[in-house]
């Protein structure tokens, strides 16, 4: 949903409430592994060692990768449990959009942790996005990966596809910066 001004807290609350029972805007779940569509995939090193991995896992659970200034997540204390519905508020080009998503599944083991969410019909795009932090036991590098597949769902997203692709790339870059900053600032404490 698009807005000319920042939506009020009550508008965001109503958006979240009406999003709870919406179906996904695509199918099947898990398209990141099975689709032939264009996939965006970025991995960056955000730290070193087991402690940084533990910090990165906590930051991912806290949605730190969405604390970007121009992107916000609601509710702010959302869990990453499958079924959780969130609203992603984005400020872009002088207007705002609210986009509904549902947490779908977790991935991981002793050296990887992450989760994916999928879009709801009130999202400008349709698709799935996966966020993963990983620890390499050999190099001790801690990485943050975003893997996403999407396509326009709203007419405005279709018409503005070059801008949408720019914003998606900006999100990947800024999200990686936010995770790096969070892990390194906690390491300094």
Helices and strands as residue ranges (DSSP letters): E 2-3, H 9-19, H 31-34, E 39-48, H 50-61, G 64-66, E 71-74, E 85-92, E 95-108, E 112-119, E 125-135, E 141-152, H 155-159, H 161-187
